[in-house]
Amino acid sequence: MLRIFNVILLGFLIYSAFQLVGIRYKSRQDYSKLALLKKQTSDMNDEYTKLLLEEGTFSSKMVLSDYAITKLGFIQADKSHIIEMLKSICYKEYSEECVLATAGNLNN
C-alpha cells in the first residue's frame, strides 16, 4: 500500500515538474513578445512625433504662403483686387445698393 502511494506521489511530482517547465517556457516566450511589442510601440511613437513636427512645419503660415505663390501662382491681394471683385459682383447683380457700396469703396 505504501509502495503504491509512493508511486502515485512520484508520478504527481514528475507531472508537476513538467508543468512548471512548460509554464516557465511559455512565460519567457510571452516576455520576449512583450519586449518586441514595446519596441514597436516606441518606434511608432517616434514616427508619430516626427510626423507631427513635419505637419507643423508644412502647415506654418510662411510655408503655405510660399507654396501658394511659387507652385500655385497665387498673388498677394491688395485693395485694387478687392475693388475689382466687388465691381464684377455688382455688375452681375445690377442692384442699386451694390453700386453704392462699390462707389463707397472706390472713394476709400
Secondary structure in CASP SS format (residue, H / E / C, confidence):
PFRMAT SS
TARGET T0000
AUTHOR 0000-0000-0000
METHOD secondary structure of the structure
MODEL  1
M C 1.00
L H 1.00
R H 1.00
I H 1.00
F H 1.00
N H 1.00
V H 1.00
I H 1.00
L H 1.00
L H 1.00
G H 1.00
F H 1.00
L H 1.00
I H 1.00
Y H 1.00
S H 1.00
A H 1.00
F H 1.00
Q H 1.00
L H 1.00
V H 1.00
G H 1.00
I H 1.00
R H 1.00
Y H 1.00
K H 1.00
S H 1.00
R H 1.00
Q H 1.00
D H 1.00
Y H 1.00
S H 1.00
K H 1.00
L H 1.00
A H 1.00
L H 1.00
L H 1.00
K H 1.00
K H 1.00
Q H 1.00
T H 1.00
S H 1.00
D H 1.00
M H 1.00
N H 1.00
D H 1.00
E H 1.00
Y H 1.00
T H 1.00
K H 1.00
L H 1.00
L H 1.00
L H 1.00
E H 1.00
E H 1.00
G H 1.00
T H 1.00
F H 1.00
S C 1.00
S C 1.00
K H 1.00
M H 1.00
V H 1.00
L H 1.00
S H 1.00
D H 1.00
Y H 1.00
A H 1.00
I H 1.00
T H 1.00
K C 1.00
L C 1.00
G C 1.00
F C 1.00
I C 1.00
Q C 1.00
A C 1.00
D C 1.00
K H 1.00
S H 1.00
H H 1.00
I H 1.00
I H 1.00
E H 1.00
M H 1.00
L H 1.00
K H 1.00
S H 1.00
I H 1.00
C H 1.00
Y H 1.00
K H 1.00
E H 1.00
Y C 1.00
S C 1.00
E H 1.00
E H 1.00
C H 1.00
V H 1.00
L H 1.00
A H 1.00
T H 1.00
A H 1.00
G H 1.00
N H 1.00
L H 1.00
N H 1.00
N C 1.00
END
